């Protein structure tokens, strides 16, 4: 039965595309300013054709300046982090790997903290975070030259050391921060939030996502071969070093751009690839797009809950952790039972 539904989703995964679209439409209507579906469709129609016909300007502002950009960014971040997690799990041949394996999240957090303590505007803070994420992965990949007999081990060790370094730097910054102003701002940013999303963020996340998605899609067959191991992939004519560089570059671009906008969001890149793999199997031809669709849907559900379930907005990183841990336990028990 399991093999049958895997074969079905492997060839019919586009059937999942309407799910994030429907969830996005629902999310547009929910919030402190509720909007009916009929009003939503009318406002979008008149905004495109004749903005002067919009009856309620506040509804237009809420939709096009706040909700629509936020929902689209959430969808893109969820899709990107999930694709990065699935690609890394195959490349490292480890089901416990997540997109921050090479320290991208730690570097981005350190960069954001530097921007916050320097009292920079939010756009500069996001730039600091993006550069910090790229820098951390660059340093981690330098270890590959030091352990030539096992490049994957070198990357893992490099990621561990770089994460420890940037986490130590982040702890120093938090220790020296003003407990009344900058420390709460750093702490809130580290918990993850989409509160500060603006329309321009759709471009800042969308361009890296498209570029990285193309690279991962082009390398989907090579990822299938690389998951068998370094020697086996080379024996089948795969340039493993080139594949690693392209996959790492694509995943780093996704992770750094996402974390720079919304802060740390854990468990998405670890749990979603397992859920997608249970539907499609390990074939990356279907695993990458299915991971993107499930990840965008899951993160959108979490964000909608964070916006509406409490009197104040809950940091999304907390909710993904709360939901992610039970999911991981269930998946682990199912795999242990099959073993």
KEBARO-93966 format. One record per residue (C-alpha): x, y, z. Coordinates in steps of 0.2 Angstrom, whole numbers, plus 5000, padded with zeros to 4 digits. Layout:
<recs>
XYZ ...
</recs>
This chain:
<recs>
500050005000 501450125005 502350094988 500750124978 500450294986 502250344984 502150294965 500550394964 501250554972 502950534962 502050564946 500550664952 501350784964 500650934955 498950894963 499650964979 499951144971 498151204976 498451174994 499551324998 498551434986 496951394996 497751415012 498451585006 496651645002 496051585019 497551675027 497151835018 495451845026 495951815044 496751935056 496352085067 495452165053 494352025046 493952025027 492651925019 493051815004 491851914993 492652084999 494352004996 494051954978 493152124974 494552224982 495852124972 494852144956 494652334958 496452354963 497052284947 495752364935 495252524943 495852574961 494652714962 493152594963 493852524980 492452554993 493552535009 495352605006 495852535023 495452355016 496652395002 498052445013 497852295024 497852175010 499152244998 500352325011 500252195025 499352035022 499751985004 501652025005 501751935022 500751775015 501851765000 503451785009 502951655022 502551535007 504251564999 505151545015 504351385020 504651315002 506451375002 506951305019 506051135015 506951114998 508651155007 508351035020 507850895008 509350924997 510550925012 509850765019 510250685003 511950755000 512550725018 511650555018 510950595036 509050615040 509450725055 510250865044 509351035043 509851185032 510851265047 512151115046 513451235040 513051375052 512051485040 510751515054 512051555067 513051675056 511451765051 510951775069 512651855073 512551975059 510752025064 511352055082 512752165076 511552265067 510352285081 511652325094 512352465082 510552525081 510452515062 508752525052 507852355049 508452355031 510352365036 510052235050 509352115036 510852145026 512052105041 511051945043 511151895025 513051925024 513351835041 512451685034 513451685018 515151715028 514751565040 514551445026 516051505017 517151475032 516351305035 516751245017 518551295019 518751145030 518551035015 520351065010 520951005027 520050835027 520250785009 519950595012 518150625018 517350795011 515650765019 516550745036 517550895033 515950995030 515050935045 516550975056 516751145048 514851175051 515051125070 516551235073 515851385063 514151375073 515051365089 516051515084 514551625079 513551565094 514951615106 514951785097 513051805098 513151765117 514451905119 513352025110 511851985121 512951995137 513552165132 511852225126 510752355135 509452245144 508152375142 508152405123 509352305112 509352135122 507452115120 507552165102 508852025099 507951895109 506351935099 507251925082 508051755087 506251685090 505751715072 504351825066 503551895050 502952055058 504052165049 503752105032 503552235018 503152225000 504952234995 505352075004 504451974991 505852024979 507251994992 506651814995 505851774978 507451804968 508651694979 507251564979 507051554960 508851554957 509151414971 507651314965 508351314947 510051244953 509251114964 508051064951 509451044938 510450934951 508950824956 509650674947 511350704953 510650714971 509850544968 511550474964 512550564977 511450494991 512250324987 513950384993 515450474987 516350334979 514750264970 514350434963 516050454956 516050284949 514450334940 515250484932 514650624944 515750764948 515350764967 516350914971 515351024958 513750954964 514150994982 514651174978 513051204968 511951124981 512751214996 512751374986 510851354982 510451305000 511451445008 510651574997 508951515002 509351495020 510251665022 508951765013 507551685023 508351705040 508851885036 506951925034 506151825048 507451765060 507651585066 506351465061 506751295067 506151115063 505451155046 506951105036 507150945046 505350885048 504550935031 505750835020 505350675030 503450705027 503750735009 504850575008 503450475015 502350525001 503550514986 505050404992 506850464990 506750514972 507250694971 506250724955 504750734965 505450754983 506050934980 504451004973 503350904986 504450975000 504251144994 502351124993 502151045010 503451165018 502451325012 500851255018 501451205035 502351365038 500751465032 499651365044 500951405058 500951595054 499051605053 498951525070 500251645077 499351795070 497551745076 497651625091 498251745105 497951925110 499751965105 500651885090 501651735095 503451715088 503251585074 504951495079 504151445095 502651365087 503651275074 504651205088 503151155098 502351065083 503951005075 504550895090 502950785091 503050765072 504850715073 504450585087 503050505076 504150495061 505550425071 504350285078 503650245061 505350225054 506050125068 504550005067 504849975048 506649945052 
</recs>
